[in-house]
Every structure is written in C-alpha cells, then in structure tokens.
Amino acid sequence: MSVRVRIAPSPTGYVHVGNIRAALFNWLYARHTGGTFILRIDDTDVERSDVEYEDDIKAGLRWLGLDWDEGVDVGGPHGSYRQSDRFDHYREVAHDLVARGLAYHDPRSPEELEELRKVAQSEKRHPNYYIRRPDTPATTGPIRFSVPQDAPVEFDDMVRGDMRFEAGAVDDFVILRSDGVPTYHLASVTDDVDYRISHVARGEDLLPSTPKHILLTKAIGGSVPTYAHLPLLFGPDGKKLSKRHGDTSLRAYREGGYLPQAMMNFLATLGWSIGADRTVFTVAEAIESFDLVDVSKNPAVFDLDKLAWINGEYIRAQDPEDFEAGARTEIERSMGRSLAADDWERFRSISGLVQERTKFMVDIPDQVRFLFEEVAADDDSWAKVMDKEGVAEVLSAASSRLSGLDTWDTESIEGALRGMLEDLEIGARKGLQPLRVAVTGSVVSPPLFESMAALGSESVLARLDAAGRRLAGS
C-alpha cells in the first residue's frame, strides 16, 4: 500500500508548534517510505478562518523545508484541498447516509437531547434509545450519525498500541448542522476517504474522535486508515503547553532568531529519538531513521533551554559565509540601512568570534552595534561597572597605553592592556570591564581586544575620553 499522509490545519490563528510537530512527523514518514505528503486546509469554520492564517501555515511549512506533494498551491488529482470549497459534497454524503438509514435528522435542542438521555438511562436503556428519529421530516434539523451499538470499535494505533472503545461508549453525533455546515467529523473523514489517506498521524487530544471517524469511514464506504496518535506537548512544569510557557506559535520562533534547521531538529525530538546519545542530527539522517512506530506515547517536553542550545549548535556549525550573510541581514534590518563597505569589513574581522558566541541571530545587531555607530552605555551598565572607585584611573591609564602603540592590532592591544593591569595591580575584571563598557556600551560584547582592533584606534581613544568626561561630570 502506498503511504499517503496529510496535515490538515485550521486557519483560525497563527499555526501552533504542536500542529507543526505533527506536520513534521507526517512529512518524515512520507519521505522515509517514499509516500505522499498532502496539505489540506480545514476551514469549515468560515467565520474565524482568515487568509492571513492560511498564509502563515504555508510560510511556516516552507520555512522548515516541509514541502508538500499535493494540496493547496500545488494541486493534485483529488479536486479542492480547502474544505470550504467542498460543502456541497459533504451535504451529499450526509444526505446519502440518511437515505441509507445510517444517519437521521434531529431538530431538538441540546437541552431536550440531554433530558431524553437521562430518561433512557433511568430505564437502563442505551442513551440514544429515545434520540433517534427516523420519522422526522428529511428537511429539518441537524443530521446525526447513528452509531452502531452491536460491537466495540477496535484498532491498532501505531503509537499507543491496541485500542478498544466499548459498544455504547460513543453517542450519536452531529455530522451536518441545521444551517448546512458540515462538522469536523464529516468533513475530515470524507476528505480522508476521497484523498485515499492511508495513515492519520495527529495529536493525542483527537483520540476520542477516532472511533467516530472509523465508524463514519466504514459507513461512507472507505478504507479505514492506520492511526498514530502523537503525544501532547507539555511545558517544563509538566502541564500542557500553553501561552504561560511562552510563545506557542511557530511565527514567534521564525521571527525570534531561530534557524529553521535547528527548529526542525528540536521538533523532531519531541516524542521521537534518533538514538540514545544523539540530539543534533541532519534532516537526511532523520528521514532515514524515522518511523511512526518509534514515536513515544509519553508527553513531550517543549524545553526552551534545549531549543536555545540546539539553535546555538547550528549557528556555530554554519559555514562562515552563510553566517555572515544571515548576520548582515539581521544587522541591516535592525539598523534600517545598508552597511557601508568599511562597516562590513569591521564586522567581518570579528565575525568568527561573534559566531562562536551567538545563540540567536536576532541578538547579533546589539552585540556589534558599537562597530557601526556611536554608543552610550545604558544606565544599568554604567551603574554596575563605571560608578566605582578607581575607574577613572583605569580609563586614563588605558588611554595612555593605547595611544602610544605603533601597531594597532589584537596582539599589541592585549599586550598594552595586560601591562596596564600589572602596573595598577588589579585583576582583569576590575580593569577590563570599564573599558568594555566605555568602548562597546555594554557589559556584554565580543572579546574586548579583538573588538578594539576592529573598531580602530581613533574611535577607541575617543570613546575612552568620552567615558572619562562623563565620569567627571563634564
């Protein structure tokens, strides 16, 4: 059997990292088996669906490199891949089920239905005993699917193993609302049947819907797909991932300085492992090794510290030219202008050092802004380092040492300043941190000696002088 899997997000908000993790696992399985990966847009909620959110879904998948073989913007042999274009078809399916006695119209309110269920239970009958209304006129009310009560629903879940839902555990459920809008159950199952989906890998939160979908699939006349219910994502506190743990949309990470390769690698570890001692791996390695049967059924922890570490590993492993290109994009975006040739050469002289220390690409502009424009230390950095006894003496001594250099390079600068520390009989922290704040405007910067060499003698000496004057209050 040819593997055909799908991701079917709803465009009612920015795409959640949990949906993207499900998309990744489906994509990996399709690529591992040589199957087909389909993007379907489940937009039956017409009022809340928005093209902005659909664009966000597609942009997120493309950012991660999750290309789809059939579906929105790609096409394929199975008609539309947006549910909003198929409402007439869903209605036909629902009315056909009614005509075959497998579904029925029910005009009653939820309150009335609950009361009928209570009566049935009091008489020790099935909860649906008084609900089914085959005598109801065929043009009124929502359509409910008649759940067979003669046998349990059983299936083998690729992640959770043998699953069994007892007869009577599933109530009759609405498949077409009274306004003619299909429910999730009808639209999803109909599409899975029409598009010949062979495997449905989705979140564990949808497990209660699975017996309904299996029964509906059989009633429509389709082949029941193989199910794999993926573990939910939890925060480090052991609770279901939510906004209290930080950003939950992929968009936030796309804009937050994360590399797509790092994000993809991290998401792949949420419920699956390539090996006991492997955390960082390539896409090709993941494709070769991935199988849905190897996914854990235990909750997966969305650990931001782990993601940050993986992102840093990928940044440090980048080809230097690729890193510089990405850094330039971030710097110019942040500054709102293109870098001049001499600005760029100053950055390139220390780019390797920046790369070694970078966890997020968006952090780079603040780290190196001192190379391109005048900077003033913020009040916190100034108070932490500069408002202390002996700082003025350090600035004066450093300026005297550096102004006497014949050669302005890293080695000469380091030699001069190490000599200054010996003369003043102070440690590096007390003697070099004030210079860092004076020259870069921050307590955090690339290595000081290399930064000074890149900035140039004229700018360094001018900034030391300005810091001295600020200390003196002039």
N, C-alpha and C positions, 0 to 999 in steps of 0.2 A: 504494500500500500504506500502510495506517495504521501509524504508528510505535507500537510497544509495547515499552517497556524495563522492566527490573526491577533492583532491588538485592536481593541475597539473602544477608544476613549470617548468621553462625552465632552464637547467643547463648551462647558459651563463655568470654566475657571482656568487659571493657568495650570498647566499639567503638573501633577503631583509626582514626586520622586518614586512613590510606590508604583504608580502606573508605568513609569519609565523602567523601573526594575523588571516589571512583568514583560514589557516590550523587549527588553534586552534578553531575558531568558527565552522568549519565543524566537527571537532573531537568532540567538546562538544555536538553538535546537534545529531551526530550519537550515542554517548554514552547516551544522555538523552532519545532518542527514541528507543534505542535497535537496531539501524541500523548498516550499514556497512560503514567504512571509508576506502577509496581507495587512494593509492599513485600512480599517473601516471606521467611519465617524458615526458614533451612536448619538444622533441629535434628535431623538424623538421629543425631548423637552425643548420645543421650538421657542418658547418664550425666553428661556435662560441661555439658549445656545447663541454663540456670537462668533463671527468670522475671525475676530481678533484672537480668540482662544484656540480656534482651529489652526490658525497660522502659528500660534505658539507651540502647539503639539508637533506640527511638521518641522518647525525650526529646531525644536529640541531633539527630535529624532535625527535630523540631518547633522546637527552639531556633534552628536555622538557617533555618527557614521552608520546609523541603523537604517540602511536603505531598504525600501520595500519593493517587492516584485509585482504586486498587484495592489490596486486601491486608488485612493484619492491622488490626483495629479499624475498618476501613472497609467491608470486604466486597467483593463483586463477583460477576459471573456464573460464575466458574470454580471454585466449591467452596472447599475449605480453602486457606489460604495459609501453613499450617505443615506442614512435611514430616512431622512426627511423626504427623499425622492421616491420612496417605496411605500408610502402609506396605503395607496390603493391596493397594492399586492398583499399587504398584511391584512387588510379588511377582507379580501377574497379568501385568504387562508382561514380567518376566523369564521366567516360565514359557511365555508365548506365544512368545518368541524361541527358547526351547529346542524347543518343538513345531514351529517352522518351520525348525529346523536352523541357526539363526543364533547360537545360544549352546549351552553344554553344561555338565553337572555335572562337577566335578573334585574328588575327595576327597583329593588328595595334598597333602603338606605343602610349604611353600616350599622346603625343602631338596631334596625329591625333584624338584620342578619345575626347580630350578637345575641339578641333575645331568642331567636329560633335555635341557635346553637345551645343556649342554656336549657331550653325545653328538651332538646334531643338528649342532652347529657343527663338531665334529670330522669329521663325514661330509659337510660342506659343504651341509647342508640348512637350511631355514628353522628358526629357534629354536623355533617352535611345532610342528614336524613331529611330535614324539612326545608332545606335551602334550594335543592334542585327543582326547577320549574319548567318541565318540558311543555307545559300548556301555555306558557307565557307567549304573547304575540311576538313574532320574529322581528319586529321593527322597534322594540323598546328596550331600554336599559342596557347596561354593560353586558358584555359576554364573558361568562366564566367557563373555564375548562373543568370538565367533570373528571376528577382524579379517581382512577380505578382503585377499588378497595379490596381487591381479591388477592394481592400479593405484595410483598415488600419490594422496595427499589434497592437493588444491589449493583455495585460497580467497583472496579479495581482502580483506585486512584494511584497515579504514578509516584506521588509524594507520600500520601497518607496510608496507602495500602487498601485492604478490603474495607469497603464502606457499606452500611446497611441502614436503610430508613424503613421502619416497620409500616405495614399497611395501616392506614388511618392516621399516620403522623403528619400527613400533608393535606390541608384543606383545599377545597376547590378555590381557584384563584382567577382573578380578572385577567383576560388577555386583550380585550378591546374595551376601552372606556365608552361611556354613553355618548361622548362627543366624537367618536370615531377614531380617537388617537390610540394607537397600539401601546401596550405596556412594554416594559423592558423585556419581559419573558417572551412574549410573542415575537417581537422584532428581532431579538438576539437569536432565538432558536431558528426562526425562519431563515435568517441570513446564514447561519452556520450550516443549515441544510442546503440552501441554494448554492453556497460557495464551496460546498464539499469540504468543510473544515474537518480535519482528521484528529486534531489534538487541541484541546482547550486548556491552556495554562493561564490561570488567573488567581487573584488573591483569595486567601482562605475565608475572607469575610463573605464571599459569594457561595460558600459551600451549602448553606441552607436552600439556595435556589436550584442546586443541581438535580435533586430528584424531580422537581417540577420540569426542568429542561429535558431530562431523559424521557419522561412520560410524554411530554409535548412533541419531542422529536419523533418518537415512535408513532404517535397519532398522526403527525403530518406525513409520515412515510419515509423519513430519512434514516440514515445510519447514525447510530449514537457514537459521538466522538470519544476518544480517550481523554479523561480529565486528569489534570495535575493542579492541585490547589496549593499555591505558594504561601510560605509563612508570612505573617504580617511583619511590618517594620515597627520596632519599638525604639524608644529613646533609651539613653544610658540608665534612666531611673526605673526601667522595667515596665513602663507604661506605653500604650500605643502611641506611635509617633504623631505629634500634633504641633501646632504653632508654638506651644510653650517650650518646645525643644529647639526652636529656631526656625529658619525658613524651611518650608516643605515643598516649594515649587522648584522645578528644575531651572526655571528662569533666573532665580536668585543666584544659583551657582554658576550659570552661564555668564552672568554679569559680575560675579564676585571674584574673578581672577583664577578660577579653576581651569585646568586644562581638560579638554574633552576626554583624552586618553586616560587621565587619572580618574575622572568621574566614572567612566565606563568600567575601569578596573575595580574601583571601590564598589560600585553597584553589583558587580558580578560576585563579590564576596559576601553579599547579603543573602545567605541561605545556601551558598554553594562554595566549595573549596576545590581548587585545582590540585592541592596537595597539602599535607600537614605542615610543611615548612615553607610554603610559598604564599606570599601576599601580593607581590608585584609580578605581573606576567603580561605578555603581549596578547593582542586580540587573536592572532593566529593560534597561539597556544590555547586560549580559551575555547575557540571553535573546535580545535582538535579534541579537547578533553571533555567538553560539556555534554551532559545527558540529564534529562529531567528526572530520571530515576535516582540521580545522585543528590538531588536537592533535599535539604534537611526540612523536616516538618516543625522544627523548633523556631520560635520567633527570632528574627534577625535584628541586631542592634545597629541603628544608624548612629555611628560614633564619629562626631565631627573631628575629634583629635586624630583618629585613624585616617580620615579623609584628608586632613591637612598634611599629615605625614606622607601619604601616598602622593599627594599633589607635589610636595617638595621633592620627592624622589624623581618624579617625572620631569620636573623643571631642571634638576641637576643633570639628568641624563640626556637632555636635549642637545642636539647639535648646536654649537655656539652661534652659528649664523641664524638658525631658527630662533634661538633665544633672543638674539639681538633684534631680529625683525619683530618679534612679539613685544619686546620691551619698547621698541621705538613707537609702535602703535599705541601702547598704553601711555607713554610719556607725552606724545603729541596730542592724544585725546585729552589728557589731564590738563595740559598747558594751553590748549586751544590754539596751537600754532605749530608750524613745521620747525624742525630743528635746523639751525644753520650748520654748515659743514664743520666749523670748529667746535660747536657744541657736541656734535655727534662724535667727533674724534676724542673729545674728553671722556665721553661715556664709554666708548669702545676700549679705552685704555684701562678701565676697571671693570668692564662687563663680566669678565670671568669671576671676579670676586663677588660681584652682585649676584650672579647666577648661583654660586655656592651657598648663598645665604637667603635665597628667596623661597618662600612658601606659596605666595600668591602673586600673580603677575600684576594685579592692581596696586600692590604695595610698592612697586618699583618707583613710580614718579616721586613719591615723598622721600624715598631713600636717596635719590640723586638730584633732587631739585636744586640743591646748592651749586651744582655744576653749571647751571644754565641761567640763574638769576640770583640777585641779592636776596639773602635770607636773614631774618631776625629770629633769634631764639624765642620760643614761646615762654610765657611767664613761668610755667611749671618747670621747664628745663632750666631756666635761668635760676629760679629759686633753689632748685635741687643741687645745682653744681656751682653756680657762679657767686652766689651770695655767701661766700665762706672766706675765712681768713687765709691769706696767702695767695689768692687767685690773681690779684693784680701783679704780684711779683712774678708768678708763673708766666703771665702774658708778656710781661716786659722782657723776661729772660729768653723766652721762646722767640720773640721778635728779633732780639739782638743776635741770637744764634743763627736764625734762618736768614737774616739779611746779609750775613757775611758769607754765605755759601757761593762758591764759584760755579758749582754744578747743581742744577735743580732736578733731582730725581729721587726715587724712593729710598735708595741706599743712603744718599747724602742727608736727606731729611731725617731719616731714622737715626743716623749717627749723631747728628747735631742735637736732636731732642733727647736721646739717651744720655748724652753728655750733660745736658741741662739738668736732667733728673739727678745725676750724680753730684753735680755742683750744689744743687739745692737740698740734697739728701732727703728726697721724697720718693714715694712709690709711683708706679705708672698710673694708677687710678687717680691719685690726687694731682698728678702733674699733667696727664694727657686728656682727662675728661674735660677740663675747662677749654683746652684747645679745640677739642671736637665740637663743643657747643658753639664756640666763637666762630669756627670756620664753616660748620655744616648747619648750625641752628638747632641741633638735636643731640640727645644723648645716644641716639641710635643712628649709625651710618655705616657705610663700607669702611674697611680698615683705614685708620687715620693717615698713615704715612702715604699710602697709595692715593688716597683722596686729595691730600695736599699736592702731590706730584701732578695729578690730573688737573687740578684747579689752576695751578700756576702761581709763581712767586708773588706777582703783583697783587692778585686777588687775596691770597692768603695773608700777606702782610697788612693789607688794607683792612681786612676783617679783624685781625688781631688788634689793630689800632682802634677800630670802632668799638670793639668789646671793652677795651681798656677805658675809653672815654665814657662809655655807658656806666662802667663801674664807678668812675669818678664823678658821675652825675652831670657831665658836661654835654 
